[in-house]
């Protein structure tokens, strides 16, 4: 990350950089293709600091949610399972598992949107993705609900909707 960029801006900048990465690899940003995503994911590897590199990969997930929804983000929490699965398929274009997981986490953050969206879409997202990614997804969702939602009844209701193996972790 360039030294001229203030530390407090680096994460946010990398999170929102994704469309410019597509442009940097020659993509039509209005209609990027899978090959463009593969090439632009590789640009995140140039970020030296691990934490910032993960933020770069996560930015793709945020953008993939919008793409799967045909760029209409007004109803992200009403995405059907096919569109949710498409987000995972796009994240699977990442160059390695850690990048895929960061991408999925970025997607989950966009679907949950700090609790502004219906949490059921986030739960469905965690349920429809590949089994090897589900545990991390549910644990990230639990963390997000814990961070953003202080209402005890909401949190209790949320925990009850999760698969049973996550109830204890959720209620902590």
N, C-alpha and C positions, 0 to 999 in steps of 0.2 A: 504494500500500500504506500503510495507516495507520501513523503514526509511533510509536504505542504498541506495535507488534509488533516484538520483537527481530529484528534483521537475520538472525541464524542460524536463525530459525523461519519466515521468510517463504516460502522456496522450498517447504519441506515442507507448510506450510499451504495454499499455492496448489495443490499437487499433489493434495491430498486434499479440496479444496473442491468438486469437481464435483457430487456429489449435492445439495449445498446450493444450487448455482447452478440445478439443475433445479427444486428447490423454490421458489427465488426467482422463477422465471418461471411458477409455477403448475402444474408437472408433478406427477403422481403418481409419487413416487420409486420405488415398487414396480413401476411399469409406464410409464416415460417413453416418449414418442413422438418421432419424427423432428423434428416441429415444435418440440418442447421443446428438443431438442439445438441446433437452429439458433438459437433465441432465447438459450439459455444460453451458447453459444459467444460471442455478441456481448458478454456481460458481461465476458469476458476482455479485450476491447478497452478497458475502463475502467482496466485496470492500466497505470500510467504507464511503468514501467521495462520495456524490451524483453525483457530476460532473464526477468523474472518473468512477463511476459505469455506467453512461450513455455512456461514451466512450467505456467501455467494451461491452455493448450491441450493440453499433454501429459497432464494429468490425465484428460482425456476418453478418451484412448487406453487408459489403465489401466482405466477403468470399462467401456469398450466390449468389452474382452477378457472381462470377467466377464459382461457381458450376452449376448455371442455364445455363451457357454458355459452359458447359462441359470443364471448365478450360481454354478455349481459350479466353483470354481477349483482343486479337487484334481487335476484332470487337464488343466490348460491345455496341457501339452506333448503331449496326445493329440488336440488339436482337429483336425477334418478341414479340408480345403481350403475347403469351403463356409463354414464358420464363420470361418476366417481371412480370407476375402474379405469376409465381412460386416463385420468390424472395419474394413477399409479403406473400405467403402461408408459406414459411419457417420462415419469421419474425414473423408470427402469432403463432409460437411455443413458443415464449417468454412467461415468466411466468405472465406478466401483461401488461397492455396497455402502460405504460410509456416505458417499455423495447421494446415493439413492435415498438413504434414510433421512438425510438433511432436506432433500427435496420433498419427501413425504411430510416431514414436520412443517415445512413452509406451507404446503398445501393445507394441512390440518389447521394451521393458524389462520389461514384465509377463510376456511369454511366456518370455523368457530367465531372468528372475528371479535375476540375479547368478550364473548357472551352476547353480542348483539344479534347473532343469528340463532335460529333454533338449534339446540344442541343435538337433536335427533339426527341431523344430517352428519354431524361429526361422528356420532356413534356408528351410523351406517357406513361412513367412510372407513372407519377402523375395522368394521366387520367384513366389508367386501374386498379389501386388499388381501394380498397373499398371506397365508398363515404365518410365514416367518417374519412378517412385518407387523402383525397385529398387536403383539404384546407392547412393542415400543410405541405404537400409535396410541393405544389405550393409556399407557403410562404418561405420555405427553399430554393427552387430553385431560387426564386427572390433574396434572400440574397446572394446565391452563385454567381449568375450572377453579382450582384452589387459589390461584393468583387473582383472577378477575371477579369471582363471584363470592360475596360474603354472606349472602342470604342462606341460612342454615337449611331451610325447607327446600330450596332449589337444589342445594348440594345433596341433600338426602335423597330427593327424587332422582337426581342424576345418577347417583351411585347405584340405586336400585335397578336402573336400566342397563347397567353394564353386565357383561358375562360374570358369573359367580366368582371366578378366580380373581377378579379385580375388586370385589366388594371391600375386603379388609383394607387394602391399600387406599382405596378411595375414601373410606370413612376416617382415615387418620387425620 
